[in-house]
């Protein structure tokens, strides 16, 4: 069969580079038609040459100008810039699937444009569904595009649900590693450092996602995402701590039995599942070795250790723009922690105060959601001043 052409938004991040490793393993099935990043253009030179990519985009216009002037890319390479450039990459005529892995909300416009253009989307950016799940899922349904989840937890559920009618599904169970501080005494959390927060026990991820794992804000975002991806209310979605990150999620069937998806903690597995769906081929990542002892444990998350999870569930239940407010406040709070302006425990407190200060409403348009996002960021930035170290 003809190789499927993909575009990667967020090509220099961990999802993007792992996506390239999957393409590299299956050259007869996959090819890269476009690459996009925020500003790290030097990291695109090698992939552009290796995969013969004729079009790249950089969200930062200054970086795009540097890339054009560098002469580092093959002659004839088009170097686009800004949101318009990312959108053009996502809508290239030859592209069949877009890997949407831009951190934060910057990928929302290009992802919606790809869906409008009838491209399938492998979605790795949590914020897109959290911010605009209503509009993203409506667009996918109207265009007939497939929205395939890259997150290992959602991808696991997607795999488990493929052969089952909705009437057979009672509950979904998202697993969580518990992050860097799952065993840290609660009294010490206010003093933990950025370096400690960035030491995830199982996964190699970017700073924002790693800190979100430590607070379990990431699991809160995933809970909100799951509501849109699988059309189940949040009171039928559970979260459990599973330190080994081998069971990526479970489902409970109406008869009470449970099914789980297992694989090593490598993002190559869910990424390949999306890129090759509905086909399966050997994955370029280690496999589970059942000849070795394998211990799998699970426990409920402690509310006092992970207040962001409870705040996210409340936002999900409230609905409307509340999830967007939660997301915006969390992004501001994580940035303040990274910059040394908030203690680790201040992340959840800032999110709590922002949710209390910003009244949610039912959005009638994407503009309403973006307005709520802006308002929440402004409020969170103001409230952060009072919580500074």
N, C-alpha and C positions, 0 to 999 in steps of 0.2 A: 504494500500500500504506500501511497505518497506520504512523505514525512509531514507531520503536523507542524505548521508554523506558529510559533509563540512569540509574544512580546512580554518582556519582564520589566515591570515598574518597581523600582527598588532593587536594581541589579547588583549593587555593591554591598547590600546587607547580607545577613546570614541566610535568609530565605532565598535571596537572589543567587548567591554563590552556590548554595546547595542545588537550586534548580539547574544551574549550569552543569553541575556534576551528573545530574540525572540525564540531561540532554547528551552529555558526553558519553554516557553508558549506552545510549540507544540512538545512534546517529541515523539509522535507517527509519526510525519512527518519529523523530523529533528534530526540528531545526529552529534556530533563533532568527527572527526577522527584525526585531527591534529591542533596544536596551535603553533604559532610562534610570537616572539617579538624581540625587539632589545637587551635589556639587563635586563629588570625588571622581572627576573625569579621568584621572590617571589610571584608576582601577578598571576603567572600561576599555582601555586601549588593548590589553591582552585578549579579552573575550571578543572584542570587535574583530580582531585579526583572526583568532582561532575559529570563530563561527561564521566568518565572512558576513558580518552585519553591516548593512549599508546605511542604516539610519539610527542615530542615537539622540537622546534628549537629556538636557540638564535643567532642572527646575530653577537653578540659580543662574540668572543671565550673565553675571560676571564670570562664573566658571565656564559657561558655554563660550564666551568670548576667548577665554584662555585656551580652551580646547581647540577652537578654530585656529588660533594663532600658533599653536604648538607644533603643528605639522606631524604630530605623533600618529594620527589615524591614517588609514589607507586613503589614497587619492580617491576623491569622489564620495567620501562619507558625508552624509548630511548630518549636521549638528544643530538640532532644534533647541529651543529654550522656553522656560516658563511653563505655566500650566497648559498653555496652548500646545507646546511641544510634547508634553506628556500625553495630552489628548490625541494628538496626531499619531503618536507611536501606537497608542491603544486601538486606533481605528484604521491602521494600515490595511489596505484591501486584502493582502495575502494572509493576514493574521487570522488564525482560527480560535486561539485562546490567549487570554491576557492573564498573566500572573500579577495580581495586585498586591504588592508587598511594601508599599510606601508607608512609613511610620506616621501615625497621626492622621489628620483629616485631609492632608494635601492630595490624597489619591481619590477622594470622593468624586470630583468632577470627571476625571479621566475614566474612572470605573463605570459611572453612569453612562458616559458617552460610548464606551465599549459595549455595554448591554444594549443601548439604543441601536448600535450598529450590528446587532445580532452576533456578537462575539461571546463565546463561553468565557467565564471568568473563574479562575482559581483564586479564591479570596483568602489572603493572609493577614490583611489589616483589620484588626478587631474594630477599630473606631468607625469604619464605614457603616456597618450594620447597626452599631450602637447609636450612632448619630442619626442615621437616615434609613433604618431598616424598612420602614413602611414604603418609602419611595424606591429603594433599591429592589426589593422583592416584587413590587408592582411592575417595575420596568422589566425585570427578568421574565415575569409571566407574560407580559404583553409582547415581548420580542421573541419569546421562545428560547432564549439563551439559557444555558445551564449555569447555575451558581454553585460551584463546587468548593467545599471548605478545606483549607490547607491546615488550619490548626489541628494538631494531632488528635485532640479530644473530639472535635466536631467531625473530623474525617473518619474517626473510628465509628461514631454514631451513624454517619452516612453509609459506611460499609455495612453496618449491622441492620440498617433499615431497608436496604435495597430490595430484598425479596419478601417483605412483609407488608400486609395491609395495615393501614393506620389503626383499625379497630383492634389489632393484636397488641398495640403498644400501650403499656400502662404508665411507665415512668422512664426518664432518662437519668443517667448517673454520670456526671463529669468527674474525672479524677484530677487530683492536684498533687504536685510534689510536696507542697508546703513551703518551698523556697528556702532561702538561706538561713532563716531564723526559726525553723519549725521546732527546734529543741532548745532554743535560747530561753532562759528564765524571763518571765514577763517583765520583771522589775528592771532588767538590763536593756530592754528594747529602746528606751529613750536615749541610750548612750551609744548605740551601734553606729559604725562608721559607713561611709559610702563604699570603701574598699570591701568591707565585710558584706554589704548588701549585694555587691556585684559578683560574689562567689556562689553561683548557683550550683547545687550539689550534683545535678544530672545533665543539664542542658547548656549549650553554648549559644547564647542569645545576645542581642544588643542591650545597652544599659537600661533603656526605658522598660523593656519587657522583663528584664531580670529583676528590677526593683518592683515592678507590678507583681511579679511572682512572690517576692518576699512579703508584700502586703496582702496578697491574694486579690488585689484589685483586678488582676488579669482574669481570675476565675469569675469575678463578678461581671466583667465585660463579656466573658464567654457565655455566661448564663443568659445575658440579654441577647447575645447573638443567637443562641440556640432557640430562643423563643421565635425568632424570625425564620431561621433556617428550617426548623422542623415543625413549626406551627403547633406548638404545645404551650400552654400557659406555664408561667414560671413556678407555680405551686406543684407542678409535676416534674420538676427538674431538680435533682439533688446534686450535692458536691461531697466528695469524700477525699481524705488525705491518703495518698498512695505513694510512699516515699521512693519506691523503686522505679516509677515511671515506665513500667512494662505494660500494665493494663491501661489503655489510653481512654477508654470509656466503657460503660456498660448500658444495657437496656433491660428493663423489667417488662416481661410480657404479661398479658392479662391473666394467665394461669398461675402467675407467681414465680415462674422460672426466670432465670437471668442468663444473658449472653454477653460475652466480652470480646474485645479485639485486643490482641497482644502483639507487640513487636518491640525491638530494642529502642531506646530513646534516641532515635535519629530522625530528623525531619525529612530525610530522603524518602522514607516510606510514604507519608501522606502526600508529599509533593508528587512523587511518581504516580500515586493512585489517581490524583487529579489530572495529571498531564496525559496519562494513557487511558483513562476511563473510556469505555468499560473493560478494557483489556488488562491483563496482568503479565508482566515479564519479570525476570530476576532483578532484584533491587541492588544497586551498588552500595550496600551498607552491610555491616555485620548482621548475622542472624542469631536468634536465640539458640542456645546450645542446651537442650534438655538432658544431655548426658552429665551436665553439671548441676549441682544443687541450686534450686531457684526458690527463694523465699519471697512471698508476696503478702504484704500486709495492708490493711485499710483501717482508717479511723475517722470519726467525724471531726471537722475543723473546730477549734476552740473560738467562740465568738470574741473573747477578750484579746486573743492573739491576732485575729484577722477581722477587725471592725469594718474594713473596706468591703468585705464580702457581704455583710449584712446591709450596709448602705446601698450597695449595688442592687441587692434583692428588693429593697424598699423602692428604689428608683424604678426598677423593672415593673413592680406591681403598680406603682403610680402611673406609669406610662407617659404618653405625650412627650414633652421635651425633657422630662426628668432624667432619662438615661443620657441625653446630650449634656445636661448640666453636670451629672456625675462624671462623665468622661472629661469634660473641659476642666473641672475642678481638680481632678486627679492629675491631668497633664501639668497644670500650673504647680500643683503640690510636689510632684516628682522633680520638676525642674528646680524648684526652690531647695529641695533636699540635696540634689546634685550640686547646686551652687553654694551649699553650706549655709543656707538661710533658714532652714527648718530642721528640727530633729526628725528622726525617722518616724516617731509617733505623731509628729505634726502633720504628716501626710493625711492620715485618716481624719484628724481633727479639722483640717482645712476643708476637706471634702464635706464633712458633716455640716460645718458652718455655711458653706456655699449652698448646699442643698436647702438649708433652712432659710437662706436669704433670697433665693431666686424662686419665684412662683412658677411651677410648670404649667404648660398649656398644650392643648391639642394642636399640632401644626397643620395648617392647611396647604402648605407649600414647602419646598426645600428651603426657600428664603427664610421662612419662619424658624426652621431648625438652625440655620446658620446664624440667625439673629440671636437665638437663645444661647448658642455656643459662645458668641461674642460677649453677650451680657454676663454669662457665667465666668468667663475668663477675667473680665473686668472686676467682677465682685470678688473672685478668688484672689486676684492680685492685691486688691485693697485689704482683704481680710488677712492675707499672709503677713502683712506688716506687723500686725499685733501678735503674731505667733512666732516671730523671728527668735532665733537662739538668744 
